[in-house]
Amino acid sequence: MTGTTNEAADAVAVRLFTTPEGRRDPYPLYHELRRLDPVHRSSLGMWLVTRYDDVSAVARDPRFGKDFGKQMQTTVGPSWQTHPAITNRVGSMLNIDGAAHARLRSRVIGAFKRRKIDALRQDIERYVDSLLDPYAEAGGGDLLEAVAFPLPVYVIGEMLGVPETDRAQFRQLVSDLVAIFEVGPSDEMMASADAAEGRIRSYFLDLIAEKRRSPDDKILSQLANDPSEDPMTDDEVCDMASLLFGAGFETTTNLLGNSVWGLLQQPEQVQKLRDEPALFQTLPDELLRYDGTAQAISRYTVDDVDLGGVTIPAGESVMALLGAGNHDPAQFERPDEIDVMRERFRPLSLGGGIHFCLGASLAKAEIEITVRGLFDRFEKIELAGAAPRFRDRLILRGLESLHLKCDVAKARARTPLPAIVEEAVSVTTPVSSELPEANASSARPLPGTGADDAAWRNALRARVESRPDSGLVRSGSDLLSMVVLLARAGLFARCTPAEIEELAATAYPLSFEPGERLTIEGAESLDCYVIAEGEADVSIGGEHVRKVGEHGVVGERGPLEGRPRSATVTALSDMITYAISRERLLALADRSPNARQGMLDYIRESYDD
């Protein structure tokens, strides 16, 4: 059924977004809204989604796309087009989809890969110590001012190449700028956001020019001096610098404050951490779940989608409330409490799909090392003065300050820096070539349902190929950008642009989480996958054959050789792929002997046959 406005639920939604009390303490209202109408068509002009499964689907299903203009029209109003703080964000990586998004993300993903962040951990620990030394001498103070802001701004500033003396000014500037993501920001907030945007943009354009005069090995310099045939424009580099720098400290600063305040209210959980230091390794996921900075993501539907039994029509704005999903009692026992021993899970706070947080590994490392450092260093930590207040913001949640009193442990025994643990992996079902029926209009199932997800992918492919109006069929500049993206794959090295265009027309993004299977040996699948980001393991008969990564293709071998799927491919990391039609691939191979031979040569080289 298509949802209708539930008056009681709508009253809750209005309180959530339009009152200071609702914005500062949203969790009780999340519970009420979820109970009354979990997929709610609100009078605010958007659908509100509050269950864990549904929020995950909105993040991962390609039919929930990005339309920044529509989002701003809904949350800010028609005046959004007069504000440079908004109009300058239209082309930002954060706000676009498809090949254009993949092009920008590919330029910076290397700096944020897990192995790069692992190499920074000892430097982060040393810097945390340098911040805690004066904090200990003073007996405490405002944790946000002394630690939670200096740490992440130092780390991301070093990575980007922002001079140390310039960084402090950005704390207030970024806080002013991100007000554009709130629902119904005031005129005063928008004026401050525009002023902040002007200063930030001017700063980074000057810094880009300086990096060209005096290059270094930092991210911003590499972007500004890109020798490739398709370098980013100055505006694109400026947007990227603003996004990475602001996101690199704003979310982590707030998360550190929220997390420490939450832990101090549950001293028994702190004691468990002290008793079992290995728990610090998995603590960041629980803290992200408990009170993460990012409380919502916005999407719009490019096709009709059935979400939890409610049909959201194409062209609708949808806000998935991450904080509500993270506190869903159907997913988590005692959701409003921190449980440092909670079984491994995936918090929603880092988003999902192709927009999964670029800095996830970095944020987790900073949180783990800082919280561990605090409880190593101090025997007693308690609040100094009145309870802290949360800022009057909902979308990006954080404290105004957090003043603490701290007593240094009599005999400080540092917890050894632990061995790196692998990311939580999705639970998969046993390999099976029998796929149940799936509803093409249903939202993408959660990871862990294995074959059900494969059946859903088949149903979606069949729907897209049979319906040119599905919203996932590409044309114009979007199609040309997708041709460029697919052309980087070695499988298509001997295809003409016109041949690749046939595949690109119905290529759409599908993400996979660690442990999810892209293909199952012996199973039928209507898709092949071009990998834009991440790595996967290829196995045949249960034996590892090879790893495959960026620009690789999986799921092509069996169909091209005229047999069932020849391998099982399992994601080793978070992956972004572009699903292409098996039938279109085979039709192309039948029509073009040269293209077919090139594909078969690629397969033989890849598998050393």
DRENTIBA-764772 format. One record per residue (C-alpha): residue number from 1; z negated, x negated, y negated. Coordinates in steps of 0.02 Angstrom, whole numbers. Layout:
 num     zz     xx     yy
 NUM      Z      X      Y
...
This chain:
 num     zz     xx     yy
   1      0      0      0
   2     20    -51   -181
   3   -145    -69   -271
   4   -205     49   -406
   5   -337     10   -536
   6   -513     33   -469
   7   -617     83   -620
   8   -781     13   -556
   9   -700   -152   -509
  10   -609   -158   -674
  11   -772   -143   -769
  12   -834   -295   -673
  13   -675   -391   -711
  14   -688   -353   -896
  15   -870   -414   -898
  16   -818   -571   -806
  17   -684   -623   -929
  18   -739   -549  -1095
  19   -928   -574  -1105
  20  -1022   -738  -1128
  21  -1143   -686   -991
  22  -1002   -657   -869
  23   -916   -821   -908
  24  -1076   -923   -897
  25  -1136   -848   -732
  26   -983   -780   -640
  27  -1043   -788   -459
  28  -1136   -620   -453
  29   -984   -537   -530
  30   -869   -622   -404
  31   -971   -545   -264
  32   -966   -374   -345
  33   -780   -381   -376
  34   -745   -439   -198
  35   -850   -296   -129
  36   -769   -164   -238
  37   -586   -217   -235
  38   -544   -390   -165
  39   -361   -381   -216
  40   -383   -298   -385
  41   -249   -239   -506
  42   -343   -260   -669
  43   -319   -185   -841
  44   -312   -364   -905
  45   -130   -372   -848
  46   -154   -474   -689
  47   -206   -456   -509
  48   -374   -536   -465
  49   -399   -608   -291
  50   -574   -651   -228
  51   -575   -678    -37
  52   -559   -853     35
  53   -410   -813    146
  54   -316   -725      6
  55   -350   -862   -122
  56   -286   -991      3
  57   -130   -887     32
  58    -94   -878   -155
  59   -106  -1068   -166
  60      4  -1102    -14
  61    133   -963     -1
  62    294  -1012    -93
  63    318   -832   -151
  64    172   -859   -271
  65    259   -969   -399
  66    228  -1039   -571
  67    284   -953   -730
  68    185  -1031   -872
  69    261   -918  -1003
  70    213   -762   -906
  71     38   -832   -879
  72     15   -865  -1064
  73     88   -696  -1111
  74    -44   -616  -1001
  75   -196   -721  -1048
  76   -160   -768  -1229
  77    -36   -636  -1287
  78    132   -639  -1378
  79     69   -768  -1504
  80     70   -904  -1370
  81    244   -959  -1424
  82    176  -1008  -1596
  83     49  -1131  -1527
  84    105  -1310  -1490
  85    -47  -1332  -1376
  86     42  -1209  -1261
  87    227  -1233  -1295
  88    212  -1421  -1265
  89    144  -1382  -1090
  90    292  -1278  -1031
  91    376  -1425   -944
  92    217  -1506   -882
  93    205  -1549   -697
  94     56  -1431   -689
  95    161  -1282   -742
  96    327  -1296   -650
  97    389  -1279   -471
  98    533  -1336   -363
  99    634  -1495   -378
 100    583  -1519   -560
 101    401  -1524   -507
 102    440  -1640   -361
 103    533  -1760   -477
 104    384  -1780   -593
 105    251  -1785   -457
 106    346  -1919   -361
 107    333  -2037   -510
 108    143  -2045   -502
 109     88  -1995   -327
 110     86  -2175   -266
 111    -57  -2221   -382
 112   -168  -2083   -312
 113   -138  -2105   -125
 114   -292  -2120    -17
 115   -271  -2306     20
 116   -257  -2345   -167
 117   -417  -2250   -204
 118   -508  -2330    -57
 119   -468  -2500   -136
 120   -555  -2442   -297
 121   -718  -2389   -216
 122   -813  -2552   -241
 123   -758  -2560   -423
 124   -818  -2381   -447
 125   -986  -2424   -368
 126  -1008  -2576   -482
 127   -969  -2471   -635
 128  -1090  -2335   -582
 129  -1225  -2469   -566
 130  -1185  -2532   -740
 131  -1210  -2357   -809
 132  -1369  -2324   -712
 133  -1453  -2486   -768
 134  -1481  -2430   -949
 135  -1512  -2252   -889
 136  -1655  -2317   -781
 137  -1726  -2423   -922
 138  -1729  -2269  -1034
 139  -1812  -2164   -898
 140  -1667  -2042   -899
 141  -1575  -1947  -1035
 142  -1420  -1837  -1044
 143  -1331  -1872   -879
 144  -1166  -1806   -946
 145  -1170  -1923  -1095
 146  -1236  -2075  -1002
 147  -1144  -2066   -835
 148  -1039  -1912   -798
 149   -916  -1940   -941
 150   -910  -2132   -952
 151   -873  -2155   -766
 152   -716  -2049   -741
 153   -645  -2089   -913
 154   -663  -2274   -873
 155   -579  -2257   -702
 156   -431  -2151   -760
 157   -417  -2252   -921
 158   -401  -2413   -821
 159   -273  -2335   -704
 160   -166  -2269   -846
 161   -188  -2415   -965
 162   -279  -2325  -1106
 163   -376  -2455  -1207
 164   -564  -2442  -1183
 165   -600  -2425  -1369
 166   -487  -2272  -1380
 167   -560  -2168  -1238
 168   -718  -2089  -1310
 169   -622  -1984  -1438
 170   -538  -1887  -1298
 171   -695  -1800  -1235
 172   -696  -1671  -1374
 173   -507  -1669  -1394
 174   -478  -1624  -1212
 175   -619  -1496  -1215
 176   -535  -1413  -1364
 177   -362  -1420  -1285
 178   -405  -1342  -1116
 179   -465  -1183  -1203
 180   -284  -1125  -1187
 181   -318  -1087  -1003
 182   -455   -961  -1041
 183   -419   -775  -1042
 184   -413   -711  -1221
 185   -456   -870  -1317
 186   -509   -837  -1497
 187   -405   -885  -1648
 188   -531  -1023  -1685
 189   -513  -1092  -1508
 190   -324  -1091  -1523
 191   -328  -1178  -1692
 192   -439  -1315  -1619
 193   -324  -1329  -1467
 194   -171  -1351  -1579
 195   -258  -1483  -1683
 196   -313  -1576  -1526
 197   -137  -1567  -1455
 198    -67  -1646  -1613
 199   -187  -1792  -1606
 200   -166  -1819  -1419
 201     22  -1812  -1427
 202     33  -1930  -1575
 203    -84  -2052  -1488
 204     13  -2059  -1325
 205    184  -2072  -1409
 206    118  -2223  -1504
 207     44  -2295  -1344
 208    210  -2271  -1251
 209    297  -2371  -1388
 210    165  -2506  -1373
 211    187  -2514  -1183
 212    372  -2547  -1210
 213    333  -2690  -1328
 214    198  -2761  -1215
 215    218  -2700  -1035
 216     78  -2712   -908
 217     50  -2655   -728
 218    -32  -2488   -770
 219     38  -2314   -736
 220     88  -2274   -915
 221    181  -2438   -936
 222    273  -2413   -772
 223    329  -2240   -828
 224    380  -2300  -1001
 225    481  -2445   -930
 226    558  -2359   -779
 227    724  -2447   -741
 228    791  -2309   -628
 229    944  -2203   -664
 230    835  -2052   -699
 231    688  -2111   -805
 232    566  -1987   -880
 233    593  -1946  -1063
 234    462  -1993  -1192
 235    406  -1811  -1200
 236    387  -1808  -1010
 237    289  -1971  -1008
 238    179  -1905  -1149
 239    147  -1742  -1055
 240    106  -1837   -896
 241    -13  -1955   -985
 242   -103  -1810  -1069
 243   -117  -1716   -905
 244   -177  -1861   -797
 245   -298  -1929   -926
 246   -375  -1761   -971
 247   -385  -1698   -792
 248   -448  -1868   -736
 249   -613  -1848   -826
 250   -635  -1667   -884
 251   -650  -1594   -709
 252   -753  -1738   -637
 253   -874  -1744   -785
 254   -910  -1559   -764
 255   -921  -1569   -575
 256  -1049  -1709   -583
 257  -1158  -1608   -700
 258  -1141  -1447   -601
 259  -1176  -1538   -438
 260  -1332  -1633   -491
 261  -1404  -1477   -572
 262  -1371  -1378   -413
 263  -1452  -1511   -303
 264  -1607  -1520   -413
 265  -1634  -1335   -384
 266  -1634  -1365   -195
 267  -1749  -1514   -166
 268  -1745  -1489     22
 269  -1559  -1530     19
 270  -1593  -1688    -80
 271  -1719  -1740     51
 272  -1591  -1715    189
 273  -1473  -1831     95
 274  -1610  -1961     79
 275  -1652  -1945    264
 276  -1470  -1951    323
 277  -1366  -2054    199
 278  -1209  -2028    304
 279  -1208  -1850    234
 280  -1152  -1920     66
 281   -979  -1949    141
 282   -945  -1763    163
 283  -1051  -1704     16
 284   -908  -1692   -111
 285   -825  -1546    -19
 286   -987  -1447    -21
 287  -1016  -1482   -205
 288   -837  -1433   -247
 289   -866  -1271   -152
 290  -1036  -1235   -227
 291   -995  -1251   -412
 292   -826  -1331   -442
 293   -754  -1354   -616
 294   -590  -1262   -585
 295   -629  -1079   -558
 296   -454  -1003   -550
 297   -269  -1034   -529
 298   -129   -925   -597
 299     33   -881   -510
 300    166   -746   -513
 301    254   -662   -369
 302    439   -702   -342
 303    447   -571   -203
 304    342   -428   -138
 305    193   -499    -42
 306     67   -410     67
 307   -104   -483     31
 308   -248   -414    133
 309   -162   -248    159
 310   -112   -228    -23
 311     68   -253    -80
 312     86   -353   -240
 313    261   -319   -307
 314    379   -455   -366
 315    359   -511   -546
 316    170   -486   -557
 317     41   -607   -628
 318    -94   -656   -503
 319   -255   -749   -537
 320   -339   -818   -381
 321   -524   -846   -417
 322   -565  -1009   -330
 323   -751   -994   -362
 324   -753   -821   -284
 325   -660   -880   -129
 326   -779  -1028   -113
 327   -926   -906   -109
 328   -849   -781     12
 329   -986   -734    137
 330   -852   -696    267
 331   -809   -881    264
 332   -975   -965    225
 333  -1154   -930    278
 334  -1273   -928    128
 335  -1125   -955      9
 336  -1234   -964   -147
 337  -1333  -1112    -82
 338  -1292  -1295    -58
 339  -1294  -1346    124
 340  -1267  -1532    142
 341  -1251  -1512    331
 342  -1115  -1379    324
 343   -977  -1405    451
 344   -817  -1483    385
 345   -707  -1363    289
 346   -580  -1364    148
 347   -643  -1308    -23
 348   -523  -1208   -130
 349   -570  -1300   -290
 350   -431  -1428   -273
 351   -297  -1294   -258
 352   -165  -1300   -124
 353     19  -1298    -86
 354    133  -1408   -189
 355      5  -1407   -330
 356   -137  -1477   -225
 357   -240  -1588   -340
 358   -157  -1757   -363
 359   -325  -1840   -393
 360   -421  -1761   -250
 361   -466  -1925   -164
 362   -515  -2004   -330
 363   -627  -1859   -381
 364   -714  -1857   -212
 365   -745  -2045   -217
 366   -820  -2034   -392
 367   -933  -1889   -344
 368   -993  -1969   -182
 369  -1029  -2139   -257
 370  -1115  -2071   -414
 371  -1228  -1945   -327
 372  -1272  -2073   -194
 373  -1309  -2200   -330
 374  -1426  -2080   -420
 375  -1530  -2041   -267
 376  -1532  -2223   -212
 377  -1592  -2281   -382
 378  -1719  -2147   -423
 379  -1868  -2094   -319
 380  -1894  -1941   -428
 381  -1769  -1846   -534
 382  -1821  -1691   -630
 383  -1765  -1586   -775
 384  -1821  -1638   -949
 385  -1850  -1487  -1058
 386  -1768  -1316  -1045
 387  -1642  -1268   -911
 388  -1466  -1324   -958
 389  -1338  -1201  -1022
 390  -1161  -1183   -959
 391  -1021  -1186  -1086
 392   -947  -1019  -1134
 393   -794  -1051  -1024
 394   -742   -974   -859
 395   -583  -1061   -801
 396   -653  -1238   -820
 397   -840  -1225   -791
 398   -967  -1354   -847
 399  -1136  -1385   -927
 400  -1162  -1421  -1111
 401  -1285  -1560  -1065
 402  -1406  -1609   -927
 403  -1563  -1699   -985
 404  -1662  -1779   -845
 405  -1818  -1884   -818
 406  -1799  -2016   -683
 407  -1922  -2132   -596
 408  -1852  -2288   -514
 409  -1893  -2308   -330
 410  -2033  -2436   -304
 411  -1931  -2535   -178
 412  -1751  -2493   -205
 413  -1650  -2498    -44
 414  -1468  -2471    -80
 415  -1376  -2361     44
 416  -1235  -2470    112
 417  -1062  -2419     57
 418  -1009  -2317    209
 419   -851  -2336    309
 420   -714  -2221    249
 421   -706  -2059    346
 422   -543  -1969    372
 423   -511  -1807    280
 424   -557  -1646    368
 425   -414  -1587    476
 426   -361  -1411    512
 427   -404  -1339    681
 428   -246  -1303    778
 429   -214  -1194    928
 430   -142  -1266   1090
 431     42  -1309   1085
 432    147  -1160   1136
 433    330  -1118   1126
 434    291   -931   1130
 435    279   -867    952
 436    210   -693    915
 437    294   -574    797
 438    255   -595    613
 439    278   -484    462
 440    396   -562    335
 441    306   -479    190
 442    133   -541    241
 443     55   -687    150
 444     49   -856    237
 445    -91   -866    366
 446   -230   -993    349
 447   -214  -1162    434
 448   -290  -1159    606
 449   -190  -1012    672
 450    -56  -1132    735
 451     79  -1028    817
 452     47   -881    701
 453     95   -989    552
 454    254  -1044    642
 455    299   -863    673
 456    267   -823    491
 457    382   -965    438
 458    520   -896    548
 459    496   -722    474
 460    503   -790    297
 461    661   -890    333
 462    746   -737    408
 463    697   -635    255
 464    762   -763    132
 465    928   -786    222
 466    957   -598    233
 467    903   -554     55
 468    984   -642    -92
 469    857   -554   -204
 470    707   -626   -113
 471    662   -735   -262
 472    675   -896   -163
 473    864   -912   -179
 474    911  -1046   -305
 475   1047  -1051   -437
 476   1096  -1142   -595
 477   1000  -1297   -649
 478    865  -1261   -520
 479    995  -1272   -382
 480   1068  -1434   -451
 481    895  -1512   -458
 482    865  -1464   -277
 483   1031  -1543   -227
 484    973  -1706   -306
 485    808  -1696   -214
 486    885  -1662    -43
 487   1019  -1795    -69
 488    884  -1929    -60
 489    856  -1888    124
 490    948  -2009    239
 491   1003  -1864    351
 492   1125  -1809    216
 493   1194  -1980    170
 494   1372  -1931    221
 495   1366  -1755    150
 496   1455  -1708    -10
 497   1357  -1630   -154
 498   1444  -1464   -116
 499   1386  -1473     65
 500   1208  -1511     15
 501   1214  -1368   -110
 502   1231  -1244     34
 503   1066  -1306    105
 504    983  -1318    -66
 505   1022  -1136   -109
 506    884  -1070      4
 507    769  -1223     14
 508    591  -1182    -34
 509    428  -1280    -38
 510    304  -1273    106
 511    146  -1377    108
 512     50  -1433    261
 513   -130  -1490    277
 514   -192  -1631    390
 515   -181  -1576    571
 516    -55  -1437    544
 517    103  -1442    649
 518    270  -1437    562
 519    364  -1419    726
 520    313  -1390    906
 521    406  -1470   1050
 522    508  -1342   1144
 523    477  -1202   1019
 524    607  -1107    920
 525    605  -1130    732
 526    724  -1071    598
 527    677  -1213    479
 528    695  -1400    462
 529    587  -1496    337
 530    633  -1625    207
 531    475  -1723    164
 532    440  -1747    -21
 533    261  -1811     -5
 534    143  -1864    134
 535    158  -1928    312
 536    172  -1848    484
 537    158  -1907    664
 538    303  -1875    782
 539    261  -1860    967
 540    365  -1821   1120
 541    282  -1771   1282
 542    114  -1805   1203
 543    160  -1986   1165
 544    170  -2054    987
 545    349  -2099    939
 546    343  -2139    755
 547    278  -2092    583
 548    389  -2008    458
 549    363  -1999    270
 550    447  -1971    103
 551    633  -1927    111
 552    621  -1908    300
 553    677  -1750    389
 554    592  -1669    539
 555    648  -1525    648
 556    831  -1575    641
 557    854  -1671    803
 558    845  -1533    934
 559    961  -1411    845
 560   1091  -1544    804
 561   1090  -1604    985
 562   1102  -1426   1050
 563    931  -1412   1130
 564    757  -1342   1092
 565    640  -1433    975
 566    628  -1611   1040
 567    462  -1664    962
 568    295  -1605    896
 569    268  -1659    716
 570     89  -1657    649
 571     36  -1686    468
 572    -69  -1842    445
 573   -106  -1805    263
 574    -77  -1667    138
 575    111  -1645    138
 576    240  -1564     26
 577    404  -1522    111
 578    559  -1420     73
 579    608  -1300    211
 580    796  -1290    243
 581    885  -1165    353
 582    924  -1222    530
 583   1072  -1105    537
 584   1144  -1173    374
 585   1120  -1350    437
 586   1211  -1312    600
 587   1351  -1220    510
 588   1375  -1370    396
 589   1379  -1488    546
 590   1508  -1379    635
 591   1619  -1370    482
 592   1611  -1553    429
 593   1637  -1685    566
 594   1597  -1823    443
 595   1431  -1744    393
 596   1388  -1710    574
 597   1422  -1889    627
 598   1315  -1953    485
 599   1172  -1841    540
 600   1186  -1897    722
 601   1190  -2080    669
 602   1033  -2051    564
 603    945  -1972    714
 604    990  -2116    830
 605    930  -2245    703
 606    769  -2148    674
 607    726  -2133    857
 608    801  -2299    914
 609    905  -2210   1047
